[in-house]
Amino acid sequence: MQPAALDAAILEKLISAAVAAPSMHNTQPWRYRLNPDTVALEVRAAPERGLRYTDPMGRGLSVSAGAAVFNLRVAVAHFGWEPVVRLLPHRSQPDLLATVGLGASPGDGAGTHDDPRPGPYDGPYDAPHVAPGSYDGPHPGSYDGPRPGPYDGLHDGPRPGPQRGLYDGLYDAIWRRHSSRAPFSGRRLPARVLCELTEAARANGATLRLAAPGETSRLLRLTAEAERRTCGDPRRRAESRDWVRDAGPYGIPPAALGPRDATGRLPMRDYLGQGPDGRRDGHPPAAVFESRPAIAVLSTAQDRRTDWLRAGQALEHVLLLATSYGVRASLLHQALEWSDLRWSLSDAHRTPGHVQMLIRLGYGPMGPATPRGEAAGALDGGGSAT
């Protein structure tokens, strides 16, 4: 089957898939451009929607953009092309984080051109099993860091072969993935699912491991300390409250915030904090969370901007694959927002690496949808599909 022609309707679907990615406080700090010369989609930072106090170095912004890049890869493959990704392709353009090219489709009949999705949040699908690729070591050249494996689309040069297996079932999951900040049940994740999530991260140049009970307690203590610091920092607290919004395409609606843990064991993010009068208006009632939370640690070998972008792709691959198995997820990012606490996240583990995200996994209610900007608003001028 030949790839679909890149017309305005498909371009809109590609951008819609990209903006469906998760981002800190749902700021959606990205913009896109179709390069008319290379027919590649450019992913650029939108620093005006960055978090000045919570994310001063832009690491969280880069992770969010990496997640959007992975969604683009999935959508590009869904419409029959091979996604070809370059990270930070031009040093003279620091806001240009990545390009996603539309490579020639392998003549194996794989892929699909039809789009059964009537809308971005239109209901359940059954997603098939996904077989991720493998990580094959350092990549020389412009990537200056770990290179993901043969099915990841993150390299320059000739294509090594079809990538269809990596993306099977993930396009539908893009529209069903939502963070769930509600309590999970005590049901454990099957070993097979955990193995596949681990391989999904590895295929993107990252490492994912499930923390042991003792380490989980330590990670949660660090997260609780980060929460305490943030609640006592007027600038960070005001920044967080500013992104809780009743209307508009950005930010988190109050209904999506989720409850606090009544036992205090699981430090979920307190977006609102105490008001000027000391009251906690607008918070959902506290609830009892799972007693043995499953916390997965996502790490990269190094800690450069390319690694942050890879971590975002690995994160979104893990989240989409988890969604396809009915596994819910929420992100515990608080300790990563304080440099000393982020360093401490890795202290007790022998494997070298830099923690990029803590992911809480489990079974429970699907999280409510959060708003997204329109594709047309996220797409800059400079190129148009025919």
Backbone torsions as a table, in degrees:
resi	resn	phi	psi	omega
1	MET	NA	130.1	-179.3
2	GLN	-78.0	149.9	177.9
3	PRO	-65.0	153.6	177.5
4	ALA	-67.6	155.1	174.3
5	ALA	-73.6	140.5	180.0
6	LEU	-78.6	93.0	175.6
7	ASP	-105.7	-178.8	-175.7
8	ALA	-62.8	-35.9	-178.1
9	ALA	-66.9	-42.9	-180.0
10	ILE	-71.1	-38.0	176.2
11	LEU	-58.5	-42.1	178.1
12	GLU	-61.9	-39.3	179.2
13	LYS	-68.5	-36.7	177.2
14	LEU	-63.1	-45.5	-179.3
15	ILE	-69.1	-37.4	177.3
16	SER	-60.9	-39.3	177.2
17	ALA	-64.1	-41.4	-179.0
18	ALA	-63.5	-44.8	-176.0
19	VAL	-74.7	-9.7	175.6
20	ALA	-77.4	-3.6	-179.5
21	ALA	-68.3	156.4	176.9
22	PRO	-75.6	152.4	175.4
23	SER	-150.3	155.7	180.0
24	MET	-58.1	127.4	179.7
25	HIS	56.2	18.1	-178.4
26	ASN	53.7	42.3	179.0
27	THR	-78.1	-21.0	-179.6
28	GLN	51.8	62.5	-171.7
29	PRO	-84.6	54.4	-176.3
30	TRP	-142.1	162.3	169.8
31	ARG	-147.9	162.9	-171.2
32	TYR	-132.9	155.7	177.9
33	ARG	-149.7	135.8	173.1
34	LEU	-90.4	114.6	177.9
35	ASN	-75.2	115.9	-175.1
36	PRO	-70.8	-20.3	-178.8
37	ASP	-81.2	-42.3	-177.1
38	THR	-100.5	-8.8	-173.9
39	VAL	50.6	45.9	175.6
40	ALA	-118.5	147.8	178.0
41	LEU	-89.3	125.7	178.5
42	GLU	-94.5	133.7	175.5
43	VAL	-107.6	116.0	-175.5
44	ARG	-119.5	151.0	177.1
45	ALA	-74.0	145.3	172.5
46	ALA	-115.7	81.7	-172.4
47	PRO	-62.1	-19.9	178.5
48	GLU	-67.2	-16.0	174.8
49	ARG	-110.3	18.4	173.2
50	GLY	-79.1	171.1	-179.4
51	LEU	-106.9	101.3	-170.7
52	ARG	-61.4	-40.4	-175.2
53	TYR	-97.0	-36.7	-178.9
54	THR	-77.1	-31.8	-174.7
55	ASP	-135.1	61.6	-173.1
56	PRO	-64.9	-28.4	-178.9
57	MET	-87.8	-8.2	-180.0
58	GLY	78.2	13.3	179.1
59	ARG	-64.9	-46.3	179.7
60	GLY	-62.8	-37.1	176.3
61	LEU	-61.2	-43.7	-179.5
62	SER	-66.2	-39.7	176.6
63	VAL	-61.7	-43.1	178.6
64	SER	-62.1	-43.6	178.9
65	ALA	-64.3	-36.7	175.9
66	GLY	-61.4	-38.6	176.4
67	ALA	-62.6	-39.9	177.3
68	ALA	-64.9	-37.8	177.1
69	VAL	-60.5	-42.5	-179.7
70	PHE	-64.8	-40.7	176.8
71	ASN	-60.2	-39.3	175.6
72	LEU	-61.5	-42.9	177.6
73	ARG	-56.9	-46.1	-179.5
74	VAL	-62.5	-45.9	-177.3
75	ALA	-67.5	-40.8	177.8
76	VAL	-60.4	-43.8	178.0
77	ALA	-65.9	-36.5	180.0
78	HIS	-58.6	-35.7	-178.2
79	PHE	-93.7	12.9	166.2
80	GLY	103.7	-3.5	178.3
81	TRP	-95.0	169.6	170.6
82	GLU	-100.8	118.4	179.2
83	PRO	-71.7	130.0	178.3
84	VAL	-120.6	112.0	-170.9
85	VAL	-107.1	138.1	169.8
86	ARG	-126.0	131.2	179.5
87	LEU	-98.2	136.2	179.7
88	LEU	44.0	60.3	-171.3
89	PRO	-72.0	-22.5	-176.4
90	HIS	-132.8	113.0	179.7
91	ARG	-61.8	-26.7	-179.3
92	SER	-75.3	-8.7	179.9
93	GLN	-125.7	79.9	-174.8
94	PRO	-64.3	-20.6	178.4
95	ASP	-80.9	-12.9	177.2
96	LEU	-83.1	101.6	-172.6
97	LEU	-85.8	-32.4	-177.3
98	ALA	-165.6	158.1	168.9
99	THR	-124.8	145.7	177.3
100	VAL	-123.0	106.9	-179.9
101	GLY	-88.0	159.4	179.9
102	LEU	-102.4	91.3	-178.1
103	GLY	-75.8	163.0	179.7
104	ALA	-62.4	140.0	-179.5
105	SER	-79.2	137.5	174.3
106	PRO	-66.6	144.3	-177.3
107	GLY	-83.7	52.9	-178.0
108	ASP	-111.1	7.3	178.0
109	GLY	76.9	4.4	-178.8
110	ALA	-82.9	166.9	177.7
111	GLY	93.1	176.6	-179.0
112	THR	-149.4	148.2	179.3
113	HIS	-109.2	-23.0	-178.5
114	ASP	-76.6	153.5	-179.2
115	ASP	-125.3	96.6	-176.3
116	PRO	-74.6	-3.0	-174.1
117	ARG	-80.9	112.4	178.6
118	PRO	-76.1	-19.0	-177.4
119	GLY	-165.5	166.9	-172.5
120	PRO	-66.9	-21.5	-178.7
121	TYR	-136.1	59.1	-164.8
122	ASP	-97.1	2.9	175.1
123	GLY	130.4	179.3	-171.1
124	PRO	-76.8	151.4	171.0
125	TYR	-131.2	161.6	171.3
126	ASP	-104.2	118.0	-176.3
127	ALA	-99.7	133.7	-179.7
128	PRO	-74.8	172.1	177.1
129	HIS	-61.4	143.7	178.7
130	VAL	-115.7	135.3	177.5
131	ALA	-111.9	96.6	-178.2
132	PRO	-67.3	166.9	177.9
133	GLY	-85.9	-160.1	-177.6
134	SER	-132.9	156.6	-178.9
135	TYR	-90.8	133.2	-171.5
136	ASP	-122.0	23.2	169.9
137	GLY	100.3	-170.8	-172.8
138	PRO	-63.3	149.2	178.2
139	HIS	-114.7	117.7	179.0
140	PRO	-73.4	159.7	173.9
141	GLY	99.0	-148.1	-168.6
142	SER	-67.0	-16.6	-178.3
143	TYR	-78.1	-19.6	176.7
144	ASP	38.2	47.0	179.8
145	GLY	178.0	-168.4	-176.1
146	PRO	-59.8	138.2	177.1
147	ARG	-105.1	126.9	174.6
148	PRO	-66.3	171.4	-168.5
149	GLY	-77.8	-168.2	-167.5
150	PRO	-69.3	-10.9	-177.3
151	TYR	-115.0	22.7	-170.1
152	ASP	-104.0	-11.8	177.5
153	GLY	69.6	18.8	-175.9
154	LEU	-111.9	53.1	-179.4
155	HIS	-151.2	161.2	174.3
156	ASP	-94.8	161.7	174.3
157	GLY	96.9	-170.3	-174.9
158	PRO	-62.1	150.7	177.5
159	ARG	-73.0	136.3	178.9
160	PRO	-81.7	-11.8	-179.6
161	GLY	150.4	175.4	-177.2
162	PRO	-59.6	146.9	-178.9
163	GLN	-114.7	10.9	-168.6
164	ARG	-54.4	-42.2	-173.9
165	GLY	-58.9	-31.1	-176.8
166	LEU	-65.7	-32.7	-171.3
167	TYR	-103.8	-2.8	-176.4
168	ASP	-54.5	126.3	174.6
169	GLY	81.6	-9.1	-173.4
170	LEU	-83.2	-23.0	-179.8
171	TYR	-62.1	-46.1	178.5
172	ASP	-63.7	-34.3	-178.6
173	ALA	-67.7	-24.5	178.7
174	ILE	-54.6	-40.8	-173.3
175	TRP	-84.4	-11.6	-179.4
176	ARG	-105.4	-8.8	-177.6
177	ARG	-77.2	121.4	174.0
178	HIS	-141.5	145.3	174.7
179	SER	-67.1	136.2	177.8
180	SER	-112.8	109.5	-179.2
181	ARG	-96.9	16.5	179.8
182	ALA	-91.0	165.5	174.6
183	PRO	-62.8	145.9	175.3
184	PHE	-101.7	164.6	175.8
185	SER	-78.8	176.2	178.1
186	GLY	-85.1	3.2	-178.7
187	ARG	-65.6	131.9	-179.2
188	ARG	-85.7	152.8	176.6
189	LEU	-75.2	136.3	176.9
190	PRO	-62.2	147.2	179.9
191	ALA	-59.4	-35.1	-179.4
192	ARG	-63.4	-41.6	179.5
193	VAL	-66.5	-44.4	178.2
194	LEU	-59.7	-39.9	179.1
195	CYS	-62.4	-43.0	-178.9
196	GLU	-69.0	-36.9	176.4
197	LEU	-63.4	-40.0	177.6
198	THR	-61.9	-43.5	179.8
199	GLU	-67.7	-33.6	177.9
200	ALA	-62.7	-43.8	177.0
201	ALA	-64.4	-42.9	-178.4
202	ARG	-62.8	-35.4	179.4
203	ALA	-64.8	-15.9	-179.5
204	ASN	-109.8	14.0	176.5
205	GLY	83.7	21.2	179.6
206	ALA	-126.7	173.1	178.9
207	THR	-122.5	134.7	175.9
208	LEU	-125.5	130.4	176.5
209	ARG	-141.8	148.2	177.6
210	LEU	-86.7	124.9	-178.1
211	ALA	-68.9	140.2	174.7
212	ALA	-70.6	163.0	-176.6
213	PRO	-53.6	-44.6	-179.8
214	GLY	-64.0	-42.2	178.5
215	GLU	-68.4	-36.6	177.4
216	THR	-57.1	-44.0	179.1
217	SER	-60.4	-41.4	179.7
218	ARG	-66.6	-42.4	179.0
219	LEU	-62.9	-39.4	179.5
220	LEU	-70.1	-33.3	176.2
221	ARG	-64.8	-42.2	177.7
222	LEU	-64.9	-39.1	178.0
223	THR	-64.7	-41.0	177.7
224	ALA	-63.7	-38.1	177.4
225	GLU	-65.2	-39.4	177.0
226	ALA	-63.2	-41.1	177.3
227	GLU	-60.6	-43.1	-179.7
228	ARG	-61.3	-44.6	-179.8
229	ARG	-64.4	-44.8	-177.7
230	THR	-63.1	-41.4	179.2
231	CYS	-64.4	-24.8	178.4
232	GLY	-93.9	2.5	-179.6
233	ASP	-104.9	107.3	-174.5
234	PRO	-58.4	-37.3	-177.7
235	ARG	-70.7	-44.3	178.4
236	ARG	-67.2	-39.5	179.9
237	ARG	-63.5	-42.2	178.6
238	ALA	-66.4	-38.4	178.9
239	GLU	-63.2	-42.6	178.9
240	SER	-64.2	-46.6	-179.6
241	ARG	-61.9	-32.9	-177.2
242	ASP	-65.4	-25.5	-178.8
243	TRP	-94.9	7.3	169.0
244	VAL	-93.7	110.7	-168.7
245	ARG	-134.1	138.5	179.4
246	ASP	-77.5	-23.4	-175.6
247	ALA	-147.4	167.3	178.6
248	GLY	101.1	166.7	-174.6
249	PRO	-83.1	-6.7	-175.8
250	TYR	-123.1	160.3	177.1
251	GLY	87.7	-180.0	-174.3
252	ILE	-111.8	123.6	175.9
253	PRO	-66.3	146.9	179.0
254	PRO	-53.3	-34.1	-178.2
255	ALA	-66.6	-17.9	-178.2
256	ALA	-96.5	0.9	-174.6
257	LEU	-69.2	-38.5	-178.2
258	GLY	84.7	159.9	-177.5
259	PRO	-81.3	167.2	168.4
260	ARG	-88.5	157.0	178.4
261	ASP	-76.6	120.4	-177.4
262	ALA	-62.8	-26.2	-179.3
263	THR	-86.0	-13.7	-176.8
264	GLY	75.7	6.7	-176.0
265	ARG	-76.5	-36.6	-175.2
266	LEU	-113.6	107.5	-174.0
267	PRO	-80.6	80.5	174.7
268	MET	-68.8	152.3	-176.3
269	ARG	-65.0	133.3	175.3
270	ASP	-98.6	95.2	-175.0
271	TYR	-70.5	-30.7	-173.1
272	LEU	-94.2	-36.4	-176.9
273	GLY	63.9	-172.2	177.1
274	GLN	-79.8	142.2	175.9
275	GLY	-74.1	176.1	179.7
276	PRO	-56.9	-27.6	180.0
277	ASP	-90.4	5.8	179.1
278	GLY	85.5	-2.6	-179.6
279	ARG	-86.6	161.9	-178.6
280	ARG	-115.3	53.2	-179.9
281	ASP	-65.6	148.3	175.5
282	GLY	89.0	-5.7	179.7
283	HIS	-84.8	138.3	171.2
284	PRO	-63.7	157.7	177.6
285	PRO	-59.8	146.1	178.2
286	ALA	-64.0	153.1	-179.6
287	ALA	-140.0	161.6	178.1
288	VAL	-89.1	121.0	-179.4
289	PHE	-92.3	173.8	-178.6
290	GLU	-59.5	142.1	-176.8
291	SER	-79.7	-23.2	-179.8
292	ARG	-126.9	75.0	-176.8
293	PRO	-65.2	144.3	175.4
294	ALA	-94.4	111.0	-178.2
295	ILE	-112.5	117.5	176.4
296	ALA	-98.3	139.1	-177.5
297	VAL	-107.9	120.5	178.5
298	LEU	-102.0	124.0	-175.2
299	SER	-133.9	160.5	171.1
300	THR	-127.0	156.5	-176.9
301	ALA	-67.5	-34.4	178.9
302	GLN	-125.9	-177.3	-170.3
303	ASP	-138.7	49.7	177.0
304	ARG	-100.8	175.5	-179.7
305	ARG	-59.8	-36.8	177.0
306	THR	-63.3	-35.9	178.5
307	ASP	-68.2	-37.2	176.9
308	TRP	-63.2	-41.3	178.5
309	LEU	-66.8	-39.3	175.9
310	ARG	-64.7	-40.7	179.0
311	ALA	-60.3	-39.4	177.7
312	GLY	-63.8	-39.0	177.0
313	GLN	-67.0	-42.6	177.7
314	ALA	-62.4	-42.9	179.3
315	LEU	-58.6	-48.9	-177.1
316	GLU	-67.8	-36.1	175.6
317	HIS	-60.2	-44.4	178.3
318	VAL	-62.3	-44.7	-177.0
319	LEU	-66.5	-41.3	179.5
320	LEU	-67.7	-41.4	178.6
321	LEU	-64.9	-41.7	175.7
322	ALA	-59.8	-43.3	178.6
323	THR	-59.1	-40.3	-179.2
324	SER	-64.2	-22.4	177.9
325	TYR	-99.5	7.6	-179.4
326	GLY	75.6	16.3	178.5
327	VAL	-90.7	131.4	178.7
328	ARG	-91.1	160.3	-178.4
329	ALA	-149.2	147.8	167.2
330	SER	-139.6	157.1	-172.4
331	LEU	-108.1	130.2	175.9
332	LEU	-105.3	92.5	-172.2
333	HIS	-103.1	-6.9	-167.4
334	GLN	-57.6	-46.7	-176.5
335	ALA	-67.2	-21.5	178.4
336	LEU	-75.1	-10.3	-177.6
337	GLU	-91.3	-0.9	175.9
338	TRP	-124.6	120.9	-169.2
339	SER	-59.0	-40.4	-178.6
340	ASP	-70.0	-37.0	178.7
341	LEU	-71.1	-36.2	177.3
342	ARG	-62.9	-41.3	177.5
343	TRP	-61.4	-38.9	-178.2
344	SER	-69.3	-21.3	-179.9
345	LEU	-60.8	-29.2	-176.8
346	SER	-97.0	-6.9	-170.0
347	ASP	-58.3	-40.6	-170.9
348	ALA	-89.1	2.5	-177.8
349	HIS	-110.4	136.3	-174.3
350	ARG	-71.7	-31.5	-176.6
351	THR	-70.3	125.2	179.0
352	PRO	-67.8	151.3	179.4
353	GLY	157.9	172.7	-177.8
354	HIS	-120.9	119.7	-178.8
355	VAL	-69.4	131.7	179.7
356	GLN	-112.7	-22.6	179.9
357	MET	-165.5	145.4	166.8
358	LEU	-106.7	127.1	-175.8
359	ILE	-117.2	119.7	175.3
360	ARG	-88.6	122.6	-174.9
361	LEU	-118.8	148.2	176.8
362	GLY	170.5	-169.6	-179.8
363	TYR	-114.7	133.1	-178.2
364	GLY	179.5	-164.0	-178.5
365	PRO	-69.6	149.1	174.4
366	MET	-67.4	137.7	178.3
367	GLY	-69.4	150.7	178.0
368	PRO	-68.7	151.4	178.0
369	ALA	-69.0	144.4	172.1
370	THR	-109.8	154.9	-173.9
371	PRO	-68.5	160.3	175.3
372	ARG	-136.8	149.7	174.7
373	GLY	-70.5	153.7	177.5
374	GLU	-67.4	148.2	179.7
375	ALA	-58.3	-41.4	-177.7
376	ALA	-62.1	-34.4	179.9
377	GLY	-74.3	-25.4	179.9
378	ALA	-87.2	-11.3	-175.1
379	LEU	-100.1	119.5	176.6
380	ASP	-76.7	163.6	174.2
381	GLY	-74.5	178.3	177.5
382	GLY	118.3	-15.2	177.0
383	GLY	-162.9	149.5	179.0
384	SER	-143.2	146.8	177.7
385	ALA	-83.7	153.3	-179.0
386	THR	-101.6	NA	NA
